[in-house]
Amino acid sequence: MDLTALRPWWPLGDLEQMGEAMRHWLSLQWDTSITVGEWWERLASAGLTVPTWQRAHGGLAATTPVQSIIERELGAAHTVAPPVDGTGIRVVGPALRQFATSEQVTALLPALITGRHSWAVLLHEPGEPNPQKATCRAEIGWNGITLTGTKAMTDTESSPDRALVFARSNDEGGRRGLTTVIVELAASGVSVGGGVVTFDGVRLPAEAMLGPQDQGWEVAKVVTPYFERSLAGRIRRGVVHVEPGPNSGNLERVVGDVLTSAPTTPPAAEDRRRH
């Protein structure tokens, strides 16, 4: 998926026209016979999954009122919500947008906004709420990174397939000497269970580093505020939320089956009258 590909023209400067354009788009694109994965591809291709993000990152550079119109119309049409649940788009997304290289953006952002990846943020360690006391170790050499130690999995209800891991990369202690790395949780040497992720000499390429070496605290400062804010909470009425990522089993589910198995909250009364 090309994040800079030509998208439908949206009348972002006129909210009434934007609502009409959304309803027209939905009449052509919303289909209960397609899979959830295909529906999420359609949303992302149109810039509707993360409309306030810049266009180079898959959005429309839209205002919050435009986002509200998009959410209202998705709810009024009783659709499956964009893959905004969990830590992926709302927590990992800002970190990738700020720190990822162009190669990482190409490799990771399309899969993030189409729900093909599901993320965890492994900031803390078991029994230690202060991320500055991390002992999980990232040994960084000329030929790659070796990750050893344990991190706490705070969201045990999700089934992520990759993670941002904050690890100690030198002996300075505190916020100095933390490095952020991207890890696929199915990699050799990674084990997940009991709310803990263990890394047993996991070998990673140098390209797995997010942001500069020993400056992981800068990434942590971007990530932590988003744990207090929920983008997913903005899109509730009239839609069905399902977990993203390959481990959830939702990508291949037919939309119609999802709708029948998960009741929705009806849209607001004024939306029902309008449609």
C-alpha positions in Angstrom: 0.0 0.0 0.0 1.4 3.4 -1.0 0.6 6.0 1.7 1.1 8.8 -0.8 -1.2 7.3 -3.5 -4.0 9.4 -4.9 -7.0 9.3 -2.6 -10.6 10.4 -3.3 -11.1 14.1 -3.3 -12.7 15.1 0.1 -14.3 18.6 0.6 -12.4 19.1 3.9 -13.3 22.8 4.1 -17.0 22.3 4.1 -18.4 20.0 6.8 -21.9 19.6 5.2 -20.3 18.6 1.9 -17.9 16.3 3.7 -20.9 14.5 5.3 -22.5 14.1 1.8 -19.2 12.9 0.3 -18.8 10.3 3.1 -22.3 9.0 2.6 -21.7 8.7 -1.2 -18.4 6.9 -0.5 -20.0 4.5 1.9 -22.8 3.7 -0.6 -20.0 2.5 -3.0 -17.5 0.9 -0.6 -19.3 -0.5 2.5 -20.1 -4.1 1.7 -20.9 -6.8 4.3 -19.7 -9.6 2.0 -16.0 -8.5 2.1 -13.6 -9.4 4.8 -12.6 -7.1 7.7 -9.1 -6.9 6.2 -10.5 -5.7 2.9 -12.7 -3.2 4.6 -9.8 -1.8 6.6 -7.8 -1.5 3.3 -10.6 0.5 1.8 -10.7 2.9 4.8 -7.0 3.3 4.8 -6.7 3.9 1.1 -9.3 6.6 1.3 -7.4 8.3 4.2 -10.3 7.6 6.6 -8.6 5.5 9.3 -6.3 8.3 10.6 -7.7 11.4 8.9 -5.9 13.9 11.1 -2.5 12.4 10.3 -0.5 14.0 7.5 -0.9 12.7 4.0 2.5 11.1 3.8 1.6 9.0 6.8 -1.7 7.8 5.5 -4.1 10.6 6.6 -5.8 13.6 5.1 -4.3 16.4 7.3 -7.9 17.0 8.3 -9.2 18.9 11.3 -10.9 17.4 14.3 -14.4 18.5 13.1 -13.8 16.6 9.9 -12.8 13.6 11.9 -16.0 13.9 13.8 -18.0 13.9 10.6 -16.2 10.8 9.4 -16.9 9.0 12.7 -20.5 10.1 12.6 -21.1 8.7 9.2 -19.3 5.4 9.9 -21.5 5.0 12.9 -24.7 5.9 11.1 -23.9 3.3 8.4 -23.4 0.6 11.2 -19.9 -0.3 9.9 -16.9 -2.1 11.4 -14.7 0.5 13.1 -11.3 1.3 11.8 -8.5 -0.7 13.6 -8.0 2.0 16.2 -8.3 -0.2 19.3 -5.3 -1.1 21.5 -1.9 0.6 21.5 -1.2 0.4 17.8 -2.5 3.6 16.1 -3.0 5.7 19.2 0.3 4.9 21.0 2.8 3.4 18.6 1.6 5.5 15.7 2.9 8.8 17.1 6.2 7.3 17.9 6.7 5.9 14.4 5.6 9.1 12.8 8.2 11.1 14.8 11.1 8.7 15.0 10.9 6.2 12.1 13.2 6.3 9.2 11.7 6.5 5.7 12.4 2.8 5.3 10.6 2.0 8.6 7.6 4.2 7.6 7.3 2.3 4.4 7.6 -1.1 6.2 5.4 -0.4 9.2 2.8 2.4 8.8 0.7 0.8 6.0 0.4 -2.4 8.0 -0.5 -0.4 11.2 -3.3 1.6 9.7 -4.8 -1.4 7.8 -4.8 -3.5 11.0 -2.4 -6.1 9.7 -0.1 -5.5 12.6 -1.0 -5.4 16.3 1.4 -3.8 18.8 2.4 -3.9 22.4 4.5 -1.2 24.1 7.0 -2.9 26.5 8.0 0.0 28.7 8.1 -1.4 32.2 9.5 -4.6 33.8 7.8 -7.1 36.0 7.3 -5.5 39.5 9.0 -2.3 38.5 6.7 0.6 37.5 9.6 3.0 36.8 10.8 2.6 33.2 14.0 4.4 34.0 15.1 1.4 36.1 15.1 -1.0 33.1 17.5 -3.9 33.2 16.4 -5.6 30.0 19.5 -5.3 27.9 20.1 -4.3 24.3 23.7 -5.0 23.3 24.4 -3.0 20.2 27.2 -4.0 17.9 28.4 -3.4 14.4 26.4 -6.4 13.1 23.1 -5.9 15.0 21.4 -5.9 18.3 21.1 -8.7 21.0 18.1 -8.3 23.3 18.1 -10.1 26.7 15.8 -9.8 29.7 12.1 -9.5 30.6 9.4 -6.9 30.2 5.9 -6.6 31.5 2.9 -7.1 29.1 0.4 -4.7 30.6 -2.4 -5.4 28.1 -2.9 -9.2 28.5 -6.3 -9.2 26.7 -4.7 -8.4 23.3 -2.6 -10.6 21.1 0.1 -8.4 19.5 2.5 -9.7 16.9 5.2 -7.1 17.5 6.3 -4.6 20.1 8.3 -1.5 20.9 10.8 -2.5 23.6 12.6 -0.1 25.8 15.9 -1.6 26.9 19.1 -0.6 28.6 21.9 0.0 26.1 24.6 1.4 28.4 25.4 1.5 32.2 24.6 5.2 32.9 21.3 4.3 34.5 18.1 6.4 34.8 16.7 7.9 31.6 20.2 7.9 30.0 21.2 4.9 27.9 17.7 3.5 27.0 17.3 2.4 23.4 14.0 1.6 21.7 13.9 -1.5 19.4 11.1 -3.0 17.3 10.7 -6.8 17.9 8.5 -9.4 16.2 7.1 -11.4 19.1 7.2 -14.6 17.0 11.0 -14.3 16.6 13.3 -17.0 17.9 14.2 -16.4 21.5 11.0 -14.5 22.4 8.5 -16.1 24.8 5.2 -14.6 25.9 3.1 -15.7 28.8 1.7 -14.8 32.2 1.9 -11.1 31.5 5.6 -11.3 30.8 7.7 -11.2 27.6 11.1 -12.8 27.9 14.0 -12.2 25.4 16.7 -14.9 25.4 19.5 -13.5 23.3 17.2 -12.3 20.6 19.1 -11.2 17.5 17.8 -8.1 15.7 19.2 -6.2 12.7 20.4 -2.6 13.3 17.4 -1.4 11.4 15.2 -2.6 14.3 16.2 0.4 16.3 13.6 3.2 16.6 15.3 6.6 17.1 18.9 7.2 18.0 21.0 4.7 20.1 20.8 5.5 23.9 18.0 8.1 23.4 15.0 5.8 24.0 13.7 8.1 26.7 12.9 10.6 23.9 10.6 7.9 22.4 9.2 7.1 25.8 8.2 10.8 26.3 6.2 10.6 23.1 4.5 7.3 23.9 3.5 7.7 27.6 1.0 10.5 27.2 -1.0 8.5 24.8 -1.7 5.8 27.4 -4.0 8.4 29.0 -5.9 9.3 25.8 -7.9 6.9 23.7 -8.4 7.5 20.0 -10.6 4.4 20.0 -12.9 6.0 22.4 -13.9 8.6 19.8 -15.5 6.0 17.5 -18.1 4.2 19.4 -21.7 4.8 18.4 -23.1 2.5 15.8 -20.0 0.6 14.9 -18.4 -2.8 15.9 -14.8 -2.8 17.2 -12.7 -5.9 16.5 -9.0 -6.5 17.4 -6.5 -5.9 14.7 -3.4 -8.1 13.8 -2.9 -11.5 12.4 -3.1 -13.2 15.8 -6.7 -12.0 16.4 -8.2 -14.0 13.5 -10.3 -11.1 12.5 -8.7 -10.1 9.2 -10.2 -13.0 7.3 -13.6 -12.8 8.9 -16.5 -11.7 6.7 -17.9 -8.3 7.7 -21.5 -9.6 7.8 -20.5 -12.4 10.2 -18.8 -9.9 12.5 -21.9 -7.7 12.6 -24.3 -10.5 13.5 -22.0 -11.8 16.3 -21.3 -8.4 17.9 -24.3 -6.0 18.5 -23.6 -2.4 18.0 -24.6 0.7 19.9 -27.2 2.6 17.7 -26.2 5.9 16.3 -27.4 9.2 17.9 -31.1 10.0 17.2 -30.3 12.9 14.9 -28.0 10.7 12.8 -30.8 8.1 12.4 -33.2 10.8 11.3 -30.8 12.1 8.7 -30.2 8.6 7.2 
